[in-house]
Amino acid sequence: METKSNLFISTLRALQKADVLNEIILVGSWCHYFYRIYFNNSPEIPTVRTLDIDFLIPNPLRMKKEVDIPEILKPLDFIPVQNYPSGYIKYVHPELELEFLTPELGRGKGDHPYEISKLHVNAQGLRYLNLLQSQTIKVKSEGIKVILPEPAAYILHKFIVFERRKKEEKRIRDLKAAKEIGEFLLKKTIQRRKLKQVFISLPEKWQKRIVKNTKDKSPLLFDFLNKLDNAS
Amino acid sequence: MEILNGVLKEELERLKNLEKSYEQKIAELPKGSLIKKNIKGNIYYYLNYRKSGKGVFEYVGKLNKEKLEKMKEKISERRKLVKLKRQVKKNTKNLEKMINGNKK
């Protein structure tokens, strides 16, 4: 049996070979794996990862080629498991799980997933994911080129969505990661600039929510963002 | 430690759900090995497996090339899932040990 990291890399390789990896964005805690590489193995980037790999399928998806993702995942022993009654399908393996997400726009679809026919999968629609798809970086490692959210966007997104988490444990974990990465970004001039740039691009309502949520959780981030909020 | 325990518990829940999913899929697939019997010049297929310690031959019938291939695929799919389920059980056992160890 493959270890989690090996399986993760094999999955990315398979998706890259099928020209999918340059169209979808790796989100969720497995981003930390590549953020560590991006920031030259900085110990400030947390290593605790969950067992689900989340991929964001941009909305709209501009991909021209049709790719059968379930067929790509089959040789890696991922099997589709459908959630009833929503119909949402995730791909499971003893070591890892693969989920597809997409930004929920407009009135949304409630509990029903979005059919992504070009990729032969469906994706769970979630609010605020457009923040992650609009600001991305590319990281290359071990011959794999992966698209990730800009770290600044990643942490700001976490400070918005953590309160929507139903499980307390997940909320704590989200906040800890956002705080650790966020405070690390503040130490870097370029990243401070990016934080500012991403923050001021957000709707005012989102900005207010982030500032409110950082107040008790991270005084350093609160000071930095509050000044930007007051200036805007 | 709290975060680590949270991740471990979440994984345990995931593995238990996964085991159920594998069981459901396994139940939908044919069990055993495909056996060919030549009876009076006709080829008939049977599924051979053990039930309560006894060997069972379950009649499948005549299969054309296409149906035979499909049946073989399903049998190999079942074997793969049984193997994966075994891995899940092993992972669950290890995880329970870790969680109980952390509690001490």
Interface residues (C-beta under 8 A of the other chain):
Chain A: M1 V48 T50 L51 D52 D77 I79 V81 V92 H93 P94 E95 E97 K167 E169 K170 I172 R173 K176
Chain B: E2 I3 L4 G6 V7 K9 E10 E11 R14 L15 L18 S21 Y22 K25 K80 L81 L84 Q87 V88 N91
